Amino acid sequence: MSIKQEDFQEVLVCQYRDLIHEAILESETEHKTRLNIGKLNAKLQVICKAAQYDGLDENVISEMIDTAIPATGLKAA
């Protein structure tokens, strides 16, 4: 992979990390104590498809989602 390709991949990772964070924030309830899992899942599916289209590996996206949403901290709305 060339340096420019690596830079492009890093930019994509940063952009998708921001999109995942935004999806989480948009899926929180008013009091920010719970997540609307259905809403979050729908947003994350769109993000995953777009990331794959842009050439990011599915494992990279999955890891970013897992990092952003620790399983032990989830409380369904």
HELIX and SHEET records of a PDB file:
HELIX    1   1 ILE A    3  SER A   27  1                                  25    
HELIX    2   2 ILE A   37  TYR A   53  1                                  17    
HELIX    3   3 GLU A   58  ALA A   68  1                                  11    
HELIX    4   4 ALA A   71  GLY A   73  5                                   3    
END                                                                             
